[in-house]
């Protein structure tokens, strides 16, 4: 479970970085990471954050089922 937690935290960090990059691109109108549309940053961030959410929910529900 510890490795799964690390994967969730890394996924959440990547999602947060992509969200911040998207906000920065929207404000300055400069494209980073060779993305043509600002929306692509938020789509990628959405995927990483959903993965992190489901992994953490899975860990949380398993801990309650053991008790």
Secondary structure, DSSP 8 states (H G I E B T S, - for coil): -HHHHHHHHHHHHHHHHHHHHHHHHHHH----TT-SSTHHHHHHHHHHHHHHHHHHHHHHHHHHHH-
